[in-house]
C-alpha cells in the first residue's frame, strides 16, 4: 500500500512539474515573438538566475503590480516586483511576483519562491 501511494505521488509530481515547464515554454515562445533575440536571452538569463529558487506561473499581462526595481546589466533595465518575506511555502524567506516590461504594453509575469 505504501509503495503504491509513493508511486502515485511521484507520478503526480512528475506530471505537475512537466505542466510547469510546458507553461514556461509556451509563454516564453510568446515573449520571443515580442522581443529581440538579445532581449530574450537577457530575460532567460534573469529567469535562470531566479530559478535558483523556484519559478512558476508564467503569463503575459497588460498590467503590472509591485514596485519598480532597477536591474542594471539586463536588456530590460528594470522590473516590477511584489516581494514578501516569511512564510514561503518553499521554505525560503522571500517570495512574490516579478513583471518584466515587454513591447506593446505587455509584461512577463512569473512567481518566485
C-alpha positions as a Markdown table, in Angstrom:
| # | Residue | x | y | z |
|---|---|---|---|---|
| 1 | Unk | 0.0 | 0.0 | 0.0 |
| 2 | Unk | 2.7 | 2.5 | 1.0 |
| 3 | Unk | 4.7 | 1.7 | -2.2 |
| 4 | Unk | 1.6 | 2.4 | -4.3 |
| 5 | Unk | 1.0 | 5.7 | -2.5 |
| 6 | Unk | 4.6 | 6.8 | -3.1 |
| 7 | Unk | 4.4 | 5.7 | -6.8 |
| 8 | Unk | 1.2 | 7.7 | -7.3 |
| 9 | Unk | 2.7 | 10.7 | -5.6 |
| 10 | Unk | 5.8 | 10.5 | -7.7 |
| 11 | Unk | 3.7 | 10.3 | -10.9 |
| 12 | Unk | 1.5 | 13.2 | -9.8 |
| 13 | Unk | 4.6 | 15.4 | -9.0 |
| 14 | Unk | 6.3 | 14.5 | -12.3 |
| 15 | Unk | 3.1 | 15.5 | -14.2 |
| 16 | Unk | 2.9 | 18.7 | -12.1 |
| 17 | Unk | 6.5 | 19.7 | -12.9 |
| 18 | Unk | 6.0 | 18.8 | -16.6 |
| 19 | Unk | 3.0 | 21.1 | -16.7 |
| 20 | Unk | 5.0 | 23.9 | -15.1 |
| 21 | Unk | 7.8 | 23.5 | -17.7 |
| 22 | Unk | 5.2 | 23.4 | -20.5 |
| 23 | Unk | 3.6 | 26.6 | -19.2 |
| 24 | Unk | 7.1 | 28.3 | -19.2 |
| 25 | Unk | 7.9 | 27.1 | -22.7 |
| 26 | Unk | 4.6 | 28.3 | -24.1 |
| 27 | Unk | 4.8 | 31.7 | -22.5 |
| 28 | Unk | 8.4 | 32.2 | -23.5 |
| 29 | Unk | 7.5 | 31.4 | -27.1 |
| 30 | Unk | 5.0 | 34.3 | -27.0 |
| 31 | Unk | 7.7 | 36.5 | -25.4 |
| 32 | Unk | 10.1 | 35.5 | -28.3 |
| 33 | Unk | 7.6 | 37.0 | -30.8 |
| 34 | Unk | 7.7 | 40.4 | -29.0 |
| 35 | Unk | 11.4 | 40.9 | -28.2 |
| 36 | Unk | 14.8 | 40.8 | -29.9 |
| 37 | Unk | 17.0 | 37.8 | -29.5 |
| 38 | Unk | 19.3 | 39.9 | -27.3 |
| 39 | Unk | 16.4 | 40.9 | -25.0 |
| 40 | Unk | 15.1 | 37.3 | -25.0 |
| 41 | Unk | 18.5 | 36.0 | -23.9 |
| 42 | Unk | 18.7 | 38.6 | -21.2 |
| 43 | Unk | 15.2 | 37.6 | -19.9 |
| 44 | Unk | 16.0 | 33.9 | -20.0 |
| 45 | Unk | 19.3 | 34.6 | -18.1 |
| 46 | Unk | 17.4 | 36.6 | -15.5 |
| 47 | Unk | 14.8 | 33.8 | -15.0 |
| 48 | Unk | 17.5 | 31.2 | -14.8 |
| 49 | Unk | 19.1 | 33.2 | -12.0 |
| 50 | Unk | 15.7 | 33.4 | -10.3 |
| 51 | Unk | 15.3 | 29.7 | -10.9 |
| 52 | Unk | 18.0 | 29.0 | -8.3 |
| 53 | Unk | 14.9 | 29.3 | -6.2 |
| 54 | Unk | 11.5 | 28.2 | -7.7 |
| 55 | Unk | 9.8 | 30.0 | -10.5 |
| 56 | Unk | 6.3 | 29.2 | -12.0 |
| 57 | Unk | 3.0 | 30.5 | -13.2 |
| 58 | Unk | 4.3 | 32.4 | -16.2 |
| 59 | Unk | 1.9 | 34.6 | -18.1 |
| 60 | Unk | 1.7 | 37.7 | -20.3 |
| 61 | Unk | -0.3 | 40.5 | -18.8 |
| 62 | Unk | -1.3 | 44.0 | -19.7 |
| 63 | Unk | -0.7 | 45.4 | -16.3 |
| 64 | Unk | 1.9 | 45.1 | -13.5 |
| 65 | Unk | 1.9 | 45.2 | -9.8 |
| 66 | Unk | 4.6 | 45.8 | -7.2 |
| 67 | Unk | 7.2 | 48.5 | -7.2 |
| 68 | Unk | 9.9 | 49.3 | -9.8 |
| 69 | Unk | 13.4 | 47.9 | -9.2 |
| 70 | Unk | 16.4 | 48.7 | -11.4 |
| 71 | Unk | 18.1 | 45.7 | -13.0 |
| 72 | Unk | 21.5 | 47.0 | -14.3 |
| 73 | Unk | 23.2 | 44.8 | -16.8 |
| 74 | Unk | 20.0 | 43.5 | -18.3 |
| 75 | Unk | 18.5 | 44.4 | -21.7 |
| 76 | Unk | 15.2 | 45.3 | -20.0 |
| 77 | Unk | 16.8 | 47.7 | -17.4 |
| 78 | Unk | 14.1 | 47.3 | -14.7 |
| 79 | Unk | 11.4 | 45.1 | -13.3 |
| 80 | Unk | 8.4 | 45.4 | -11.2 |
| 81 | Unk | 8.5 | 43.2 | -8.1 |
| 82 | Unk | 6.0 | 42.4 | -5.4 |
| 83 | Unk | 8.2 | 40.7 | -2.8 |
| 84 | Unk | 7.2 | 39.3 | 0.6 |
| 85 | Unk | 9.2 | 37.6 | 3.3 |
| 86 | Unk | 8.5 | 34.9 | 5.8 |
| 87 | Unk | 6.0 | 32.0 | 5.4 |
| 88 | Unk | 7.1 | 31.0 | 2.0 |
| 89 | Unk | 5.7 | 27.6 | 1.0 |
| 90 | Unk | 9.0 | 26.6 | -0.5 |
| 91 | Unk | 10.8 | 27.2 | 2.8 |
| 92 | Unk | 12.8 | 30.3 | 1.6 |
| 93 | Unk | 12.4 | 33.6 | 3.3 |
| 94 | Unk | 11.4 | 35.6 | 0.1 |
| 95 | Unk | 8.7 | 35.0 | -2.4 |
| 96 | Unk | 6.5 | 37.0 | -4.7 |
| 97 | Unk | 5.8 | 38.1 | -8.3 |
| 98 | Unk | 8.0 | 39.7 | -10.9 |
| 99 | Unk | 6.8 | 41.6 | -14.0 |
| 100 | Unk | 9.3 | 42.2 | -16.8 |
| 101 | Unk | 8.3 | 45.0 | -19.2 |
| 102 | Unk | 7.9 | 44.0 | -22.8 |
| 103 | Unk | 7.0 | 45.9 | -26.0 |
| 104 | Unk | 3.4 | 46.7 | -26.9 |
| 105 | Unk | 2.4 | 47.4 | -23.2 |
| 106 | Unk | 2.9 | 43.7 | -22.2 |
| 107 | Unk | 4.6 | 42.3 | -19.1 |
| 108 | Unk | 6.0 | 38.9 | -18.5 |
| 109 | Unk | 4.8 | 37.9 | -15.1 |
| 110 | Unk | 6.0 | 35.0 | -13.0 |
| 111 | Unk | 6.1 | 33.8 | -9.4 |
| 112 | Unk | 9.2 | 33.0 | -7.5 |
| 113 | Unk | 9.8 | 31.4 | -4.1 |
